[in-house]
Amino acid sequence: MENVRQTLDAYWRQRLEEARNRYQAARVAVSIAGGIHSDAPSPDGSFAFGRALRVEREALAEYTHILRIFNAVVIRGKTPAEE
């Protein structure tokens, strides 16, 4: 049983790390797009910045979702529902 728990913990730890990396990359993209937004013609810059913000929001939502599952698994010992 302990081996199953360790495997589950490791799986969700990896998923959390991947989601965190995607969120951090999205934050960098927003920063870059913000610079482009100020230098590019308005429609192009606004589009790129808006898209970067949407991707960042989605990455943050995914990271938060996986963080909740990770906490439930590691702290409370709950087994998550199938995704």
Stockholm file with secondary structure:
# STOCKHOLM 1.0

chainA/1-83         MENVRQTLDAYWRQRLEEARNRYQAARVAVSIAGGIHSDAPSPDGSFAFGRALRVEREALAEYTHILRIFNAVVIRGKTPAEE
#=GR chainA/1-83 SS CHHHHHHHHHHHHHHHHHHHHHHHHHHHHHHHHHHHHHHSCHHHHHHHHHHHHHHHHHHHHHHHHHHHHHHHHHTTCCCCCCC
#=GC SS_cons        CHHHHHHHHHHHHHHHHHHHHHHHHHHHHHHHHHHHHHHSCHHHHHHHHHHHHHHHHHHHHHHHHHHHHHHHHHTTCCCCCCC
//
